[in-house]
Amino acid sequence: MTASARVAVMAALLAIAFPVAACGYHGNAAVGALNVAYPNALWVRTAVWQAQLDGLLARANATPPANPIAERLALAQRYREVSGQLTQLRDHLSTQRPQQPTPTFTVLLMGPMMWSRFELNGDAMALQVHADGPVSGDVVLITDEPVLAALATGRMRLAQAVELGVVRIYGPNAAASAVSAAIETWRPTPTPAVAAKRRTS
């Protein structure tokens, strides 16, 4: 299935299944249609779980919030953190000057089912957090919150994430490779906590 066909199928399935689909930060959305458009995408969740067991990714808080208000506050905090991490990536990509422009790409975080879209706007990279989804021709990266956090703190590089299966990339080979190369240059300085954990691991 071509990239444009995947996007068309995804859009049709989501329109049928979720007339008012919302991401997990603002509501619930099913993921059953995802594997049709992006084969084996749901394996990302299993790979993230395994990486957490192996200590390569941080684990989520196992204790749920005590009440609905606390739950909403926790979700709002997660949304702010993710938005900040995506913005860091956008800012980094805006400073890069690759020989070929970075293709437009869309990131899906599996946990909240939130799409975010990166697109060059002149010399700068524009970011739409909480986008409706990919547009035909976009490269699509499917991953989850702990992986984004690890990339944003310098704990993991994209190449390792792809090797572990906690990131899956869909799109034409040339465009997918260009996006991968651009994100691979994102090398944040590890935070003190992360650096200390590396020294003791």
Backbone as CSV, one residue per row, in Angstrom:
resi,resn,N_x,N_y,N_z,CA_x,CA_y,CA_z,C_x,C_y,C_z
1,MET,0.842,-1.187,0.000,0.000,0.000,0.000,0.880,1.241,0.000
2,THR,0.600,2.166,-0.910,1.401,3.378,-0.987,1.097,4.289,0.185
3,ALA,1.993,5.296,0.389,1.801,6.227,1.498,0.489,6.988,1.352
4,SER,0.182,7.449,0.138,-1.059,8.207,-0.066,-2.278,7.332,0.166
5,ALA,-2.176,6.060,-0.217,-3.288,5.144,0.016,-3.487,4.891,1.503
6,ARG,-2.356,4.773,2.245,-2.461,4.583,3.695,-3.198,5.757,4.348
7,VAL,-2.823,6.961,3.953,-3.457,8.140,4.529,-4.940,8.157,4.216
8,ALA,-5.311,7.809,2.966,-6.718,7.802,2.570,-7.503,6.769,3.373
9,VAL,-6.929,5.577,3.528,-7.594,4.527,4.296,-7.750,4.956,5.741
10,MET,-6.677,5.524,6.304,-6.717,5.954,7.697,-7.802,7.000,7.904
11,ALA,-7.860,7.971,7.018,-8.845,9.036,7.150,-10.267,8.484,7.071
12,ALA,-10.486,7.552,6.130,-11.816,6.973,5.985,-12.219,6.167,7.207
13,LEU,-11.295,5.352,7.717,-11.608,4.529,8.882,-11.870,5.369,10.119
14,LEU,-11.065,6.396,10.309,-11.265,7.247,11.470,-12.571,8.023,11.369
15,ALA,-12.914,8.428,10.147,-14.162,9.165,9.974,-15.368,8.300,10.307
16,ILE,-15.269,7.004,9.977,-16.365,6.080,10.259,-16.412,5.737,11.739
17,ALA,-15.239,5.425,12.286,-15.195,4.911,13.656,-15.316,6.006,14.701
18,PHE,-14.756,7.161,14.437,-14.709,8.205,15.446,-15.136,9.543,14.830
19,PRO,-16.423,9.801,14.736,-16.868,11.051,14.119,-16.293,12.284,14.799
20,VAL,-16.059,12.201,16.128,-15.444,13.323,16.834,-14.273,12.771,17.623
21,ALA,-13.293,12.221,16.928,-12.158,11.599,17.608,-11.349,12.650,18.340
22,ALA,-10.902,12.291,19.546,-10.075,13.201,20.339,-8.889,12.429,20.860
23,CYS,-7.799,13.160,21.117,-6.628,12.475,21.657,-6.853,12.165,23.123
24,GLY,-5.997,11.303,23.673,-6.174,10.835,25.034,-6.011,11.900,26.091
25,TYR,-5.428,13.053,25.741,-5.320,14.134,26.710,-6.665,14.838,26.887
26,HIS,-7.531,14.706,25.878,-8.812,15.406,25.917,-9.995,14.455,25.774
27,GLY,-9.747,13.171,25.651,-10.806,12.192,25.488,-10.211,10.887,25.020
28,ASN,-11.045,9.885,24.731,-10.570,8.572,24.336,-10.734,8.357,22.839
29,ALA,-9.789,7.678,22.227,-9.875,7.335,20.809,-9.364,5.914,20.628
30,ALA,-10.066,5.113,19.823,-9.669,3.737,19.595,-8.471,3.692,18.660
31,VAL,-7.763,2.560,18.696,-6.561,2.425,17.862,-6.671,1.265,16.880
32,GLY,-7.806,0.602,16.855,-7.934,-0.591,16.032,-7.701,-0.355,14.551
33,ALA,-8.052,0.838,14.062,-7.904,1.121,12.634,-6.466,1.402,12.247
34,LEU,-5.620,1.641,13.225,-4.267,2.103,12.921,-3.466,1.071,12.136
35,ASN,-3.587,-0.198,12.520,-2.790,-1.242,11.878,-3.144,-1.430,10.407
36,VAL,-4.346,-1.030,10.022,-4.737,-1.160,8.618,-3.932,-0.196,7.764
37,ALA,-3.820,1.047,8.240,-3.094,2.059,7.481,-1.589,1.918,7.622
38,TYR,-1.142,1.495,8.808,0.292,1.398,9.094,0.588,0.016,9.673
39,PRO,0.909,-0.942,8.815,1.093,-2.328,9.256,2.093,-2.447,10.402
40,ASN,1.710,-3.221,11.400,2.545,-3.522,12.577,2.770,-2.319,13.486
41,ALA,1.997,-1.257,13.284,2.169,-0.073,14.124,1.920,-0.386,15.593
42,LEU,0.976,-1.278,15.874,0.644,-1.557,17.273,1.769,-2.276,18.009
43,TRP,2.729,-2.824,17.265,3.880,-3.451,17.914,4.737,-2.438,18.648
44,VAL,4.564,-1.166,18.332,5.313,-0.132,19.045,5.024,-0.212,20.543
45,ARG,3.784,-0.452,20.898,3.431,-0.527,22.323,4.172,-1.669,23.019
46,THR,4.240,-2.806,22.361,4.955,-3.943,22.942,6.440,-3.636,23.074
47,ALA,6.997,-2.997,22.051,8.420,-2.657,22.084,8.718,-1.647,23.191
48,VAL,7.824,-0.681,23.390,8.006,0.296,24.471,7.965,-0.408,25.821
49,TRP,7.012,-1.296,26.003,6.890,-2.058,27.252,8.167,-2.847,27.529
50,GLN,8.723,-3.494,26.481,9.944,-4.270,26.654,11.125,-3.370,27.003
51,ALA,11.203,-2.222,26.338,12.287,-1.285,26.622,12.187,-0.735,28.047
52,GLN,10.983,-0.570,28.532,10.806,-0.138,29.922,11.259,-1.232,30.887
53,LEU,10.932,-2.481,30.584,11.382,-3.596,31.424,12.905,-3.673,31.455
54,ASP,13.526,-3.358,30.313,14.988,-3.429,30.214,15.679,-2.189,30.777
55,GLY,14.899,-1.227,31.252,15.482,-0.022,31.826,15.946,0.991,30.810
56,LEU,15.562,0.826,29.545,15.976,1.757,28.497,15.046,2.959,28.395
57,LEU,13.820,2.794,28.870,12.844,3.881,28.873,12.238,3.990,30.265
58,ALA,11.858,5.205,30.616,11.220,5.426,31.919,9.840,4.775,31.931
59,ARG,9.465,4.261,33.095,8.140,3.676,33.250,7.138,4.736,33.688
60,ALA,5.898,4.522,33.286,4.838,5.434,33.695,4.519,5.208,35.167
61,ASN,3.951,6.223,35.781,3.524,6.108,37.169,2.424,5.069,37.277
62,ALA,2.660,4.035,38.071,1.691,2.943,38.179,0.516,3.308,39.060
63,THR,0.616,4.366,39.848,-0.465,4.764,40.747,-1.367,5.766,40.051
64,PRO,-2.630,5.409,39.798,-3.525,6.345,39.107,-3.893,7.512,40.023
65,PRO,-4.246,8.653,39.443,-4.684,9.787,40.263,-5.855,9.403,41.153
66,ALA,-5.941,10.065,42.310,-6.924,9.670,43.322,-8.343,10.067,42.969
67,ASN,-8.513,11.074,42.112,-9.860,11.544,41.800,-9.871,12.149,40.405
68,PRO,-11.066,12.400,39.855,-11.146,12.920,38.479,-10.419,14.240,38.279
69,ILE,-10.438,15.114,39.274,-9.758,16.398,39.127,-8.250,16.179,39.034
70,ALA,-7.730,15.322,39.911,-6.300,15.017,39.873,-5.923,14.357,38.555
71,GLU,-6.815,13.524,38.025,-6.550,12.861,36.747,-6.458,13.880,35.613
72,ARG,-7.371,14.838,35.606,-7.357,15.861,34.556,-6.112,16.732,34.668
73,LEU,-5.716,17.047,35.888,-4.503,17.840,36.083,-3.266,17.076,35.609
74,ALA,-3.252,15.760,35.890,-2.124,14.935,35.450,-2.061,14.871,33.929
75,LEU,-3.218,14.732,33.283,-3.253,14.702,31.823,-2.798,16.042,31.241
76,ALA,-3.215,17.137,31.871,-2.800,18.456,31.392,-1.288,18.628,31.513
77,GLN,-0.718,18.102,32.596,0.726,18.183,32.775,1.448,17.368,31.717
78,ARG,0.955,16.168,31.429,1.553,15.345,30.382,1.495,16.060,29.039
79,TYR,0.370,16.707,28.760,0.225,17.418,27.492,1.238,18.551,27.392
80,ARG,1.429,19.288,28.478,2.407,20.376,28.475,3.818,19.842,28.249
81,GLU,4.135,18.716,28.897,5.473,18.148,28.735,5.712,17.699,27.294
82,VAL,4.742,17.005,26.728,4.871,16.533,25.346,4.965,17.709,24.377
83,SER,4.134,18.719,24.588,4.170,19.898,23.719,5.538,20.567,23.780
84,GLY,6.104,20.643,24.989,7.427,21.231,25.137,8.501,20.427,24.436
85,GLN,8.408,19.102,24.509,9.404,18.248,23.856,9.302,18.346,22.344
86,LEU,8.090,18.374,21.822,7.909,18.539,20.382,8.420,19.909,19.922
87,THR,8.213,20.919,20.738,8.698,22.255,20.412,10.222,22.283,20.393
88,GLN,10.858,21.569,21.317,12.319,21.467,21.301,12.809,20.888,19.981
89,LEU,12.128,19.829,19.511,12.506,19.222,18.238,12.307,20.209,17.103
90,ARG,11.190,20.906,17.104,10.951,21.913,16.055,12.044,22.965,16.047
91,ASP,12.401,23.458,17.232,13.427,24.498,17.316,14.766,23.989,16.791
92,HIS,15.074,22.738,17.119,16.324,22.167,16.616,16.306,22.070,15.097
93,LEU,15.225,21.540,14.548,15.145,21.377,13.095,15.189,22.723,12.379
94,SER,14.694,23.761,13.034,14.714,25.092,12.421,16.127,25.643,12.303
95,THR,17.046,25.142,13.114,18.434,25.635,13.071,19.296,24.847,12.095
96,GLN,18.775,23.732,11.604,19.559,22.888,10.711,19.471,23.379,9.272
97,ARG,20.531,23.182,8.530,20.554,23.556,7.120,21.047,22.367,6.295
98,PRO,20.225,21.313,6.189,20.648,20.157,5.404,20.699,20.494,3.918
99,GLN,21.419,19.664,3.176,21.529,19.903,1.737,20.162,19.829,1.069
100,GLN,19.322,18.914,1.542,17.962,18.807,1.027,16.986,19.186,2.134
101,PRO,15.933,19.947,1.822,14.960,20.328,2.851,14.355,19.091,3.528
102,THR,14.099,19.194,4.812,13.484,18.086,5.544,12.043,17.923,5.086
103,PRO,11.658,16.733,4.643,10.270,16.530,4.203,9.282,16.731,5.351
104,THR,8.066,17.039,4.997,7.013,17.168,5.998,6.785,15.804,6.653
105,PHE,6.640,15.818,7.965,6.382,14.552,8.649,5.409,14.756,9.807
106,THR,4.736,13.679,10.159,3.755,13.693,11.228,4.116,12.622,12.244
107,VAL,4.021,12.983,13.512,4.357,12.069,14.607,3.069,11.668,15.322
108,LEU,2.913,10.384,15.569,1.792,9.889,16.370,2.330,9.312,17.668
109,LEU,1.825,9.802,18.793,2.121,9.215,20.096,0.995,8.250,20.424
110,MET,1.349,6.967,20.554,0.350,5.915,20.677,-0.501,6.033,21.937
111,GLY,0.131,6.364,23.077,-0.621,6.392,24.332,-1.822,7.313,24.261
112,PRO,-1.605,8.597,24.011,-2.729,9.529,23.914,-3.365,9.577,22.527
113,MET,-2.796,8.845,21.556,-3.263,8.903,20.171,-3.279,10.352,19.673
114,MET,-2.163,11.049,19.870,-2.061,12.445,19.461,-1.107,12.588,18.280
115,TRP,-1.603,13.220,17.229,-0.812,13.507,16.046,-0.223,14.912,16.151
116,SER,1.001,15.087,15.682,1.627,16.405,15.583,2.366,16.464,14.246
117,ARG,2.291,17.617,13.590,2.796,17.718,12.220,3.885,18.772,12.114
118,PHE,4.981,18.388,11.450,6.126,19.265,11.219,6.204,19.574,9.727
119,GLU,6.286,20.864,9.396,6.336,21.256,7.986,7.200,22.500,7.837
120,LEU,8.102,22.470,6.855,8.939,23.638,6.602,8.082,24.820,6.156
121,ASN,8.364,25.970,6.756,7.691,27.211,6.381,8.780,28.235,6.127
122,GLY,9.209,28.351,4.879,10.374,29.165,4.560,11.621,28.485,5.069
123,ASP,12.387,29.176,5.894,13.610,28.594,6.446,13.372,27.947,7.804
124,ALA,12.176,28.066,8.340,11.893,27.558,9.690,10.954,26.360,9.620
125,MET,11.037,25.541,10.648,10.151,24.389,10.754,8.923,24.783,11.567
126,ALA,7.761,24.606,10.988,6.507,24.894,11.685,5.996,23.619,12.341
127,LEU,5.382,23.771,13.495,4.852,22.631,14.247,3.381,22.866,14.557
128,GLN,2.573,21.867,14.248,1.175,21.873,14.679,0.995,20.744,15.688
129,VAL,0.959,21.108,16.961,0.714,20.114,18.005,-0.772,19.783,17.990
130,HIS,-1.089,18.529,18.232,-2.498,18.114,18.251,-3.142,18.347,16.895
131,ALA,-2.488,17.857,15.857,-3.016,17.972,14.491,-4.110,16.928,14.255
132,ASP,-4.841,17.096,13.149,-5.891,16.132,12.814,-5.318,14.802,12.367
133,GLY,-4.090,14.812,11.846,-3.474,13.596,11.339,-2.554,13.924,10.189
134,PRO,-1.995,12.908,9.542,-1.088,13.159,8.424,-1.833,13.601,7.177
135,VAL,-1.107,14.290,6.322,-1.614,14.686,5.010,-0.941,13.793,3.983
136,SER,-1.601,13.564,2.888,-1.041,12.716,1.849,0.366,13.175,1.479
137,GLY,1.303,12.244,1.484,2.691,12.547,1.178,3.563,12.714,2.403
138,ASP,2.955,12.840,3.591,3.739,12.980,4.807,4.485,11.687,5.137
139,VAL,5.674,11.835,5.680,6.325,10.716,6.365,5.663,10.616,7.738
140,VAL,5.420,9.411,8.206,4.734,9.203,9.480,5.646,8.446,10.433
141,LEU,5.826,8.990,11.639,6.574,8.325,12.702,5.595,7.954,13.799
142,ILE,5.585,6.682,14.160,4.699,6.206,15.215,5.549,5.786,16.403
143,THR,5.244,6.364,17.558,6.028,6.105,18.758,5.145,6.360,19.965
144,ASP,5.742,6.700,21.125,4.941,6.959,22.318,5.666,7.930,23.238
145,GLU,4.969,8.381,24.261,5.476,9.422,25.154,6.838,9.109,25.772
146,PRO,7.069,7.911,26.325,8.370,7.651,26.950,9.531,7.751,25.963
147,VAL,9.267,7.433,24.706,10.316,7.498,23.680,10.631,8.954,23.362
148,LEU,9.594,9.761,23.192,9.808,11.186,22.937,10.592,11.813,24.084
149,ALA,10.243,11.446,25.313,10.955,11.981,26.474,12.421,11.567,26.456
150,ALA,12.697,10.315,26.079,14.081,9.834,26.028,14.869,10.553,24.945
151,LEU,14.241,10.816,23.808,14.912,11.566,22.743,15.175,13.003,23.181
152,ALA,14.210,13.599,23.875,14.317,15.008,24.261,15.326,15.236,25.374
153,THR,15.636,14.189,26.139,16.598,14.331,27.235,17.971,13.792,26.871
154,GLY,18.122,13.294,25.648,19.415,12.766,25.226,19.687,11.364,25.711
155,ARG,18.678,10.720,26.264,18.876,9.366,26.773,18.906,8.332,25.655
156,MET,18.268,8.660,24.528,18.197,7.722,23.404,18.282,8.497,22.105
157,ARG,18.897,7.906,21.093,18.950,8.480,19.752,17.903,7.798,18.877
158,LEU,17.541,8.485,17.805,16.505,7.935,16.941,16.913,6.587,16.372
159,ALA,18.173,6.447,15.946,18.610,5.186,15.348,18.404,4.021,16.317
160,GLN,18.718,4.235,17.590,18.507,3.186,18.579,17.020,2.914,18.772
161,ALA,16.222,3.974,18.773,14.780,3.813,18.944,14.179,2.988,17.810
162,VAL,14.637,3.255,16.591,14.150,2.480,15.440,14.602,1.027,15.564
163,GLU,15.847,0.819,15.967,16.365,-0.538,16.118,15.575,-1.323,17.167
164,LEU,15.179,-0.655,18.227,14.407,-1.309,19.290,12.946,-1.512,18.902
165,GLY,12.506,-0.839,17.859,11.112,-0.948,17.440,10.176,-0.026,18.184
166,VAL,10.736,0.906,18.982,9.872,1.841,19.708,9.525,3.054,18.848
167,VAL,10.116,3.136,17.678,9.718,4.094,16.641,9.589,3.320,15.336
168,ARG,8.491,3.527,14.649,8.321,2.960,13.304,8.075,4.119,12.349
169,ILE,8.720,4.044,11.180,8.660,5.134,10.217,8.039,4.619,8.924
170,TYR,7.065,5.366,8.418,6.339,4.977,7.205,6.435,6.108,6.183
171,GLY,6.666,5.730,4.945,6.753,6.706,3.865,7.738,6.250,2.815
172,PRO,7.838,6.973,1.708,8.826,6.632,0.671,10.218,6.596,1.276
173,ASN,11.050,5.690,0.783,12.369,5.472,1.384,13.204,6.747,1.461
174,ALA,13.254,7.504,0.370,14.104,8.698,0.352,13.627,9.729,1.368
175,ALA,12.317,9.954,1.402,11.771,10.939,2.339,11.926,10.470,3.775
176,ALA,11.660,9.183,4.020,11.793,8.639,5.368,13.243,8.733,5.846
177,SER,14.176,8.457,4.954,15.597,8.544,5.312,15.991,9.981,5.630
178,ALA,15.463,10.942,4.874,15.783,12.355,5.110,15.250,12.813,6.463
179,VAL,14.037,12.397,6.801,13.465,12.749,8.102,14.276,12.105,9.233
180,SER,14.617,10.836,9.051,15.418,10.140,10.066,16.753,10.837,10.294
181,ALA,17.406,11.222,9.194,18.708,11.887,9.303,18.576,13.218,10.022
182,ALA,17.510,13.951,9.748,17.309,15.250,10.396,17.083,15.087,11.893
183,ILE,16.252,14.122,12.278,15.969,13.924,13.708,17.177,13.334,14.418
184,GLU,17.968,12.547,13.726,19.157,11.942,14.347,20.150,13.015,14.790
185,THR,20.113,14.181,14.167,21.024,15.261,14.581,20.557,15.931,15.871
186,TRP,19.348,15.595,16.329,18.826,16.152,17.590,19.522,15.438,18.737
187,ARG,20.472,16.098,19.347,21.275,15.480,20.403,21.289,16.387,21.637
188,PRO,20.190,16.420,22.357,20.140,17.263,23.556,21.174,16.818,24.586
189,THR,21.649,17.774,25.373,22.554,17.437,26.470,21.760,16.695,27.530
190,PRO,22.208,15.501,27.931,21.459,14.760,28.953,21.305,15.579,30.222
191,THR,20.136,15.477,30.847,19.902,16.157,32.115,20.768,15.514,33.182
192,PRO,21.056,16.221,34.308,21.882,15.635,35.373,21.367,14.294,35.856
193,ALA,20.039,14.161,35.984,19.484,12.896,36.466,19.779,11.771,35.492
194,VAL,19.624,12.071,34.175,19.903,11.049,33.170,21.383,10.711,33.160
195,ALA,22.250,11.722,33.235,23.684,11.475,33.226,24.099,10.640,34.425
196,ALA,23.503,10.930,35.599,23.839,10.161,36.801,23.411,8.714,36.635
197,LYS,22.249,8.498,36.037,21.787,7.126,35.839,22.703,6.373,34.896
198,ARG,23.212,7.072,33.865,24.146,6.418,32.937,25.406,5.998,33.659
199,ARG,25.925,6.842,34.556,27.164,6.518,35.243,27.005,5.346,36.195
200,THR,25.794,5.178,36.732,25.579,4.098,37.694,25.038,2.835,37.070
201,SER,24.693,2.916,35.768,24.125,1.730,35.110,25.230,0.825,34.571
